[in-house]
Structure formats: C-alpha cells, structure tokens
Amino acid sequence: MKNDDLRADRDELDHFVPRTPAKRSNNLVMQVAAGVFLGGLALWLVQLAATTLYAKMMLGTFTFGG
C-alpha cells in the first residue's frame, strides 16, 4: 500500500475535439428580459399594496369586516 502509484495518467488529447460554443438564441434573451421585467413589476405592485395598507393603518381608516 505504501508504494502504490495512485497518480492518474494524463489523458491523450490527440483525439479530443473541442465543442464550438453554442450561440444563444434571441428567444432565450427575450424570455430572460420578460422575466426580469415582470418580476420587477410584481415587486412594485407588492410594494404599492404594502405602502397603501401601511398608510391606511397609520391614518386609522383601515376597517376589518363591514
């Protein structure tokens, strides 16, 4: 066990052909842009609702029930 050679052999790169990087399609770019836009819009709407609710509670005009 003490004299075992545990080092890995080098791979032979003679037959290795690197892949060409895939070009990103315009569809993926549009999906990411739409996701960022809709996520920002959703966060803005949540902030608007929270601010409105907080303002109503501070003014005392928020009523539970009827």
C-alpha positions as CSV (number, residue, x, y, z in Angstrom):
1,M,0.0,0.0,0.0
2,K,2.9,2.3,0.7
3,N,4.5,2.1,-2.7
4,D,1.3,2.2,-4.8
5,D,1.3,4.7,-7.6
6,L,-2.1,6.4,-7.3
7,R,-1.5,9.3,-9.7
8,A,-3.8,9.4,-12.7
9,D,-2.4,9.1,-16.2
10,R,-2.7,12.1,-18.4
11,D,-5.5,12.0,-21.0
12,E,-4.4,11.8,-24.6
13,L,-5.6,15.0,-26.2
14,D,-4.9,13.8,-29.8
15,H,-8.4,12.7,-30.5
16,F,-10.1,15.5,-28.5
17,V,-12.1,17.9,-30.5
18,P,-13.4,20.9,-28.5
19,R,-17.1,21.8,-29.0
20,T,-17.9,25.1,-30.5
21,P,-19.8,27.3,-28.1
22,A,-23.5,27.4,-28.7
23,K,-24.9,30.7,-29.9
24,R,-27.7,31.8,-27.6
25,S,-30.9,32.3,-29.4
26,N,-32.8,35.5,-29.4
27,N,-35.7,33.7,-27.8
28,L,-33.8,33.0,-24.6
29,V,-32.7,36.6,-24.4
30,M,-36.3,37.8,-24.7
31,Q,-37.5,35.3,-22.1
32,V,-34.9,36.5,-19.6
33,A,-35.8,40.1,-20.3
34,A,-39.5,39.5,-19.9
35,G,-38.9,37.6,-16.7
36,V,-36.8,40.5,-15.3
37,F,-39.5,43.0,-16.3
38,L,-42.4,41.0,-14.9
39,G,-40.5,40.3,-11.7
40,G,-39.8,44.0,-11.2
41,L,-43.5,44.8,-11.9
42,A,-44.6,42.2,-9.4
43,L,-42.3,43.6,-6.8
44,W,-43.5,47.1,-7.4
45,L,-47.1,46.1,-7.1
46,V,-46.4,44.3,-3.8
47,Q,-44.6,47.4,-2.5
48,L,-47.5,49.6,-3.6
49,A,-50.0,47.4,-1.8
50,A,-47.9,47.2,1.4
51,T,-47.4,51.0,1.4
52,T,-51.2,51.6,0.9
53,L,-52.1,49.2,3.7
54,Y,-49.5,50.8,6.0
55,A,-50.8,54.3,5.2
56,K,-54.4,53.2,5.9
57,M,-53.4,51.7,9.2
58,M,-51.5,54.9,10.2
59,L,-54.5,57.0,9.3
60,G,-56.8,54.7,11.1
61,T,-59.1,54.3,8.1
62,F,-58.5,50.6,7.8
63,T,-61.5,48.6,8.9
64,F,-61.8,44.8,9.5
65,G,-65.1,43.4,8.2
66,G,-68.0,45.6,7.4
